[in-house]
């Protein structure tokens, strides 16, 4: 099922304020900090490929993987020279290994079972060259519980609008996004309704799954900093290494 079917058409419109350039600069800063100069990079859960495109423009050889063919259609238009593969990150396959793997903008939160989290991390280790780095981020439980929970957000542009409702189950640590989009079409608007599910993984669960996959956790950072996460951090970045 393509959970980003309708949203793919307008995703970039509503993500235009996302700090993509800052994320890419931050990724490069981490690579430099840990003495990695990658040539071939996998962008896991790449979406419409904005991060993939920016890194490609900087000279990296890129591969993008996403479960949504609609999102990848947009990504291919941005970067026709990049290899994009429609695959579930829990079962992804590559033709060889890569120097670095990234998963930015809370793609990991879409993995809702710890067993599947370990599967993803095990595949990362399998396709990551020795010494390679895996950089990913997560939305935190604080964000789900204190910022998103039971809140409704809305935005409108000249050609589209959306309403985004959130329901957070504190016991299951599951956040349900109920999203309705209105996209201008001819003299009227087309409506799309989608439901997205994310899991609030604890740092301890992340650490356990990384260890089970034989990936070495190097550090956790508060978003776009080199500081340790705070209790009120809304996004945490993890840096892991294939040390085998």
ZAVEXLUM-318184 format. One record per residue (C-alpha): residue number from 1; residue in one letter; x, y, z. Coordinates in nm, 4 decimals, always signed. Last residue first. Layout:
BEGIN
[pt NUM,A,[X,Y,Z]],
...
This chain:
BEGIN
[pt 244,X,[+3.3425,-0.5295,+1.1502]],
[pt 243,X,[+3.2948,-0.1786,+1.2927]],
[pt 242,X,[+2.9810,-0.0993,+1.0998]],
[pt 241,X,[+2.9143,+0.2316,+1.2688]],
[pt 240,X,[+2.6187,+0.4078,+1.4261]],
[pt 239,X,[+2.5287,+0.7766,+1.4524]],
[pt 238,X,[+2.1901,+0.8621,+1.5989]],
[pt 237,X,[+2.0048,+1.1923,+1.5599]],
[pt 236,X,[+1.7323,+1.2875,+1.8040]],
[pt 235,X,[+1.4229,+1.4965,+1.7291]],
[pt 234,X,[+1.1814,+1.6628,+1.9732]],
[pt 233,X,[+1.4350,+1.7067,+2.2516]],
[pt 232,X,[+1.2511,+1.7896,+2.5737]],
[pt 231,X,[+1.4385,+1.5471,+2.8002]],
[pt 230,X,[+1.7605,+1.6683,+2.6344]],
[pt 229,X,[+1.9704,+1.4860,+2.3760]],
[pt 228,X,[+2.3482,+1.5206,+2.4068]],
[pt 227,X,[+2.4944,+1.8137,+2.2211]],
[pt 226,X,[+2.6668,+1.7992,+1.8808]],
[pt 225,X,[+2.3821,+1.9955,+1.7296]],
[pt 224,X,[+2.1415,+1.9715,+1.4359]],
[pt 223,X,[+1.8814,+1.7791,+1.6393]],
[pt 222,X,[+1.9988,+1.6641,+1.9818]],
[pt 221,X,[+2.2717,+1.4116,+1.9300]],
[pt 220,X,[+2.3251,+1.0423,+2.0029]],
[pt 219,X,[+2.6689,+0.8857,+1.9679]],
[pt 218,X,[+2.8768,+0.5931,+1.8471]],
[pt 217,X,[+2.6257,+0.3094,+1.8402]],
[pt 216,X,[+2.8088,+0.0040,+1.7104]],
[pt 215,X,[+2.6110,-0.2068,+1.4652]],
[pt 214,X,[+2.5998,-0.5806,+1.5287]],
[pt 213,X,[+2.2287,-0.6049,+1.4398]],
[pt 212,X,[+2.1332,-0.6989,+1.7969]],
[pt 211,X,[+2.3401,-0.4029,+1.9163]],
[pt 210,X,[+2.1504,-0.1653,+1.6864]],
[pt 209,X,[+1.8211,-0.3123,+1.8066]],
[pt 208,X,[+1.9165,-0.2660,+2.1725]],
[pt 207,X,[+2.0375,+0.0911,+2.1187]],
[pt 206,X,[+1.7148,+0.1860,+1.9409]],
[pt 205,X,[+1.5099,+0.0286,+2.2191]],
[pt 204,X,[+1.7118,+0.2236,+2.4775]],
[pt 203,X,[+1.6679,+0.5480,+2.2796]],
[pt 202,X,[+1.2912,+0.4933,+2.3090]],
[pt 201,X,[+1.0955,+0.4369,+1.9915]],
[pt 200,X,[+0.7849,+0.6502,+1.9559]],
[pt 199,X,[+0.6105,+0.4572,+1.6800]],
[pt 198,X,[+0.4534,+0.6134,+1.3707]],
[pt 197,X,[+0.1287,+0.5446,+1.1840]],
[pt 196,X,[+0.0019,+0.7356,+0.8824]],
[pt 195,X,[-0.3599,+0.7681,+0.7710]],
[pt 194,X,[-0.4506,+0.9226,+0.4369]],
[pt 193,X,[-0.7456,+1.1128,+0.2922]],
[pt 192,X,[-0.7198,+1.2838,-0.0479]],
[pt 191,X,[-0.9656,+1.5450,-0.1760]],
[pt 190,X,[-0.9585,+1.6938,-0.5260]],
[pt 189,X,[-1.0400,+2.0620,-0.5602]],
[pt 188,X,[-1.2424,+2.2667,-0.8060]],
[pt 187,X,[-1.2221,+2.4656,-1.1288]],
[pt 186,X,[-0.9484,+2.2501,-1.2759]],
[pt 185,X,[-0.7860,+2.0530,-0.9980]],
[pt 184,X,[-0.6666,+2.2289,-0.6846]],
[pt 183,X,[-0.5497,+1.9841,-0.4186]],
[pt 182,X,[-0.7338,+1.9339,-0.0894]],
[pt 181,X,[-0.5543,+1.7119,+0.1572]],
[pt 180,X,[-0.6832,+1.5258,+0.4629]],
[pt 179,X,[-0.4446,+1.3644,+0.7097]],
[pt 178,X,[-0.5168,+1.1450,+1.0107]],
[pt 177,X,[-0.1792,+1.0901,+1.1787]],
[pt 176,X,[-0.1794,+0.8076,+1.4297]],
[pt 175,X,[+0.0912,+0.8098,+1.6951]],
[pt 174,X,[+0.1837,+0.4847,+1.8663]],
[pt 173,X,[+0.3559,+0.4640,+2.2024]],
[pt 172,X,[+0.1419,+0.1565,+2.2844]],
[pt 171,X,[+0.0577,+0.2870,+2.6315]],
[pt 170,X,[+0.0706,+0.6562,+2.5410]],
[pt 169,X,[-0.1611,+0.6159,+2.2418]],
[pt 168,X,[-0.1249,+0.9406,+2.0457]],
[pt 167,X,[-0.3944,+1.0720,+1.8118]],
[pt 166,X,[-0.2970,+1.3476,+1.5701]],
[pt 165,X,[-0.5000,+1.5475,+1.3190]],
[pt 164,X,[-0.3577,+1.7071,+1.0028]],
[pt 163,X,[-0.5744,+1.9283,+0.7828]],
[pt 162,X,[-0.4314,+2.0141,+0.4419]],
[pt 161,X,[-0.4465,+2.2761,+0.1705]],
[pt 160,X,[-0.3529,+2.3004,-0.1952]],
[pt 159,X,[-0.3142,+2.5302,-0.4965]],
[pt 158,X,[-0.2686,+2.8778,-0.3479]],
[pt 157,X,[-0.1393,+2.7411,-0.0205]],
[pt 156,X,[-0.3140,+2.6295,+0.2949]],
[pt 155,X,[-0.2018,+2.4907,+0.6267]],
[pt 154,X,[-0.3670,+2.3031,+0.9104]],
[pt 153,X,[-0.2621,+2.1420,+1.2369]],
[pt 152,X,[-0.4711,+1.9514,+1.4877]],
[pt 151,X,[-0.3506,+1.8475,+1.8303]],
[pt 150,X,[-0.4444,+1.5344,+2.0242]],
[pt 149,X,[-0.0761,+1.4521,+2.0768]],
[pt 148,X,[+0.1590,+1.6398,+1.8448]],
[pt 147,X,[+0.3647,+1.8571,+2.0785]],
[pt 146,X,[+0.3711,+1.6972,+2.4247]],
[pt 145,X,[+0.3205,+1.3248,+2.3715]],
[pt 144,X,[+0.4480,+1.2791,+2.0158]],
[pt 143,X,[+0.7317,+1.5267,+2.0557]],
[pt 142,X,[+0.8321,+1.3962,+2.3982]],
[pt 141,X,[+0.8246,+1.0396,+2.2654]],
[pt 140,X,[+1.0886,+1.1465,+2.0189]],
[pt 139,X,[+1.0769,+1.1844,+1.6412]],
[pt 138,X,[+1.3678,+0.9838,+1.5138]],
[pt 137,X,[+1.6888,+1.0478,+1.3227]],
[pt 136,X,[+1.9340,+0.8462,+1.1178]],
[pt 135,X,[+2.3051,+0.8288,+1.0413]],
[pt 134,X,[+2.4671,+0.4948,+0.9511]],
[pt 133,X,[+2.8433,+0.5182,+0.9131]],
[pt 132,X,[+3.0869,+0.3001,+0.7225]],
[pt 131,X,[+3.3944,+0.1494,+0.8895]],
[pt 130,X,[+3.3364,-0.1829,+0.7183]],
[pt 129,X,[+3.1115,-0.1164,+0.4160]],
[pt 128,X,[+2.7393,-0.0954,+0.4811]],
[pt 127,X,[+2.5121,-0.3363,+0.2937]],
[pt 126,X,[+2.4842,-0.6068,+0.5606]],
[pt 125,X,[+2.4935,-0.3562,+0.8470]],
[pt 124,X,[+2.1970,-0.1699,+0.7016]],
[pt 123,X,[+2.0177,-0.5005,+0.6468]],
[pt 122,X,[+2.0668,-0.5825,+1.0157]],
[pt 121,X,[+1.9400,-0.2363,+1.1122]],
[pt 120,X,[+1.6206,-0.2869,+0.9146]],
[pt 119,X,[+1.5640,-0.6335,+1.0590]],
[pt 118,X,[+1.6316,-0.5034,+1.4124]],
[pt 117,X,[+1.3619,-0.2407,+1.3650]],
[pt 116,X,[+1.1316,-0.5119,+1.2326]],
[pt 115,X,[+1.1655,-0.7050,+1.5581]],
[pt 114,X,[+1.1117,-0.3841,+1.7552]],
[pt 113,X,[+0.7784,-0.3323,+1.5794]],
[pt 112,X,[+0.6458,+0.0049,+1.4580]],
[pt 111,X,[+0.8871,+0.0916,+1.1784]],
[pt 110,X,[+0.7399,+0.4214,+1.0577]],
[pt 109,X,[+0.9457,+0.5984,+1.3247]],
[pt 108,X,[+1.2600,+0.5005,+1.1309]],
[pt 107,X,[+1.1644,+0.7372,+0.8477]],
[pt 106,X,[+1.1827,+1.0257,+1.0927]],
[pt 105,X,[+1.3093,+1.2985,+0.8547]],
[pt 104,X,[+1.6422,+1.1409,+0.7583]],
[pt 103,X,[+1.7606,+0.7858,+0.6982]],
[pt 102,X,[+2.1268,+0.7857,+0.5979]],
[pt 101,X,[+2.3616,+0.5101,+0.4842]],
[pt 100,X,[+2.7340,+0.5459,+0.4211]],
[pt 99,X,[+3.0105,+0.3773,+0.2229]],
[pt 98,X,[+2.7884,+0.1458,+0.0202]],
[pt 97,X,[+2.7763,-0.2282,-0.0434]],
[pt 96,X,[+2.6624,-0.4159,-0.3513]],
[pt 95,X,[+2.3615,-0.4753,-0.5766]],
[pt 94,X,[+2.1257,-0.3544,-0.3056]],
[pt 93,X,[+1.8289,-0.5186,-0.1325]],
[pt 92,X,[+1.5620,-0.3799,+0.0972]],
[pt 91,X,[+1.3414,-0.6046,+0.3094]],
[pt 90,X,[+1.2471,-0.3961,+0.6146]],
[pt 89,X,[+1.3162,-0.0798,+0.4145]],
[pt 88,X,[+1.0259,-0.1708,+0.1845]],
[pt 87,X,[+1.1472,-0.1194,-0.1700]],
[pt 86,X,[+1.0918,+0.1069,-0.4685]],
[pt 85,X,[+1.4425,+0.1723,-0.5943]],
[pt 84,X,[+1.5897,+0.5033,-0.7085]],
[pt 83,X,[+1.9195,+0.5118,-0.8969]],
[pt 82,X,[+2.0198,+0.8759,-0.9487]],
[pt 81,X,[+2.0690,+1.0299,-1.2964]],
[pt 80,X,[+1.7072,+1.1504,-1.3207]],
[pt 79,X,[+1.7500,+1.3615,-1.0037]],
[pt 78,X,[+1.4538,+1.5947,-0.9492]],
[pt 77,X,[+1.2170,+1.4085,-1.1822]],
[pt 76,X,[+1.3273,+1.0820,-1.0261]],
[pt 75,X,[+1.2392,+1.2077,-0.6782]],
[pt 74,X,[+0.8853,+1.3011,-0.7846]],
[pt 73,X,[+0.8268,+0.9535,-0.9276]],
[pt 72,X,[+0.9883,+0.8156,-0.6124]],
[pt 71,X,[+0.7161,+0.9710,-0.3966]],
[pt 70,X,[+0.4503,+0.8062,-0.6118]],
[pt 69,X,[+0.6345,+0.4735,-0.6012]],
[pt 68,X,[+0.6182,+0.4813,-0.2228]],
[pt 67,X,[+0.8279,+0.2276,-0.0312]],
[pt 66,X,[+1.1434,+0.4364,-0.0613]],
[pt 65,X,[+1.5056,+0.3720,-0.1544]],
[pt 64,X,[+1.7495,+0.6262,-0.2955]],
[pt 63,X,[+2.0998,+0.5561,-0.4239]],
[pt 62,X,[+2.3527,+0.8374,-0.4474]],
[pt 61,X,[+2.7015,+0.8974,-0.5820]],
[pt 60,X,[+2.8181,+1.2050,-0.3912]],
[pt 59,X,[+2.9217,+1.5170,-0.5829]],
[pt 58,X,[+2.7529,+1.8008,-0.3943]],
[pt 57,X,[+2.4639,+1.7966,-0.6412]],
[pt 56,X,[+2.4075,+1.4331,-0.5440]],
[pt 55,X,[+2.3922,+1.5345,-0.1781]],
[pt 54,X,[+2.1277,+1.7961,-0.2582]],
[pt 53,X,[+1.9296,+1.5507,-0.4711]],
[pt 52,X,[+1.9263,+1.2740,-0.2118]],
[pt 51,X,[+1.8170,+1.5232,+0.0545]],
[pt 50,X,[+1.5297,+1.6297,-0.1722]],
[pt 49,X,[+1.4458,+1.2758,-0.2815]],
[pt 48,X,[+1.0675,+1.2801,-0.2800]],
[pt 47,X,[+1.0698,+1.0266,+0.0008]],
[pt 46,X,[+1.4214,+0.8992,+0.0740]],
[pt 45,X,[+1.3202,+0.6167,+0.3071]],
[pt 44,X,[+1.6873,+0.5099,+0.3032]],
[pt 43,X,[+1.9334,+0.7436,+0.1330]],
[pt 42,X,[+2.2256,+0.5202,+0.0352]],
[pt 41,X,[+2.5654,+0.6841,-0.0156]],
[pt 40,X,[+2.8546,+0.5994,-0.2506]],
[pt 39,X,[+3.1634,+0.8211,-0.2223]],
[pt 38,X,[+3.1980,+0.8503,+0.1518]],
[pt 37,X,[+3.4757,+1.0485,+0.3187]],
[pt 36,X,[+3.4547,+0.9348,+0.6805]],
[pt 35,X,[+3.6818,+1.0767,+0.9492]],
[pt 34,X,[+3.4244,+1.0631,+1.2324]],
[pt 33,X,[+3.3900,+1.4411,+1.2634]],
[pt 32,X,[+3.3982,+1.4756,+0.8847]],
[pt 31,X,[+3.1055,+1.2381,+0.8408]],
[pt 30,X,[+2.9222,+1.4194,+1.1204]],
[pt 29,X,[+2.9751,+1.7581,+0.9539]],
[pt 28,X,[+2.8571,+1.6150,+0.6225]],
[pt 27,X,[+2.5353,+1.4990,+0.7874]],
[pt 26,X,[+2.4904,+1.8426,+0.9450]],
[pt 25,X,[+2.5400,+2.0201,+0.6133]],
[pt 24,X,[+2.2773,+1.7882,+0.4639]],
[pt 23,X,[+2.0345,+1.8503,+0.7500]],
[pt 22,X,[+2.0916,+2.2259,+0.7263]],
[pt 21,X,[+2.0197,+2.2187,+0.3532]],
[pt 20,X,[+1.7000,+2.0226,+0.4154]],
[pt 19,X,[+1.5755,+2.2486,+0.6958]],
[pt 18,X,[+1.2027,+2.1902,+0.6309]],
[pt 17,X,[+1.0288,+2.5145,+0.5299]],
[pt 16,X,[+0.9290,+2.3836,+0.1859]],
[pt 15,X,[+0.7794,+2.0705,+0.3388]],
[pt 14,X,[+0.4197,+2.1643,+0.2567]],
[pt 13,X,[+0.4897,+2.2245,-0.1098]],
[pt 12,X,[+0.7316,+1.9327,-0.1249]],
[pt 11,X,[+0.4603,+1.6888,-0.0203]],
[pt 10,X,[+0.2029,+1.8196,-0.2695]],
[pt 9,X,[+0.1781,+1.5420,-0.5280]],
[pt 8,X,[+0.3276,+1.2817,-0.2948]],
[pt 7,X,[+0.0403,+1.3415,-0.0522]],
[pt 6,X,[-0.2058,+1.1501,-0.2684]],
[pt 5,X,[-0.0182,+0.8216,-0.2655]],
[pt 4,X,[+0.2015,+0.8605,+0.0427]],
[pt 3,X,[+0.0799,+0.5487,+0.2191]],
[pt 2,X,[+0.1349,+0.3430,-0.0952]],
[pt 1,X,[+0.0000,+0.0000,+0.0000]],
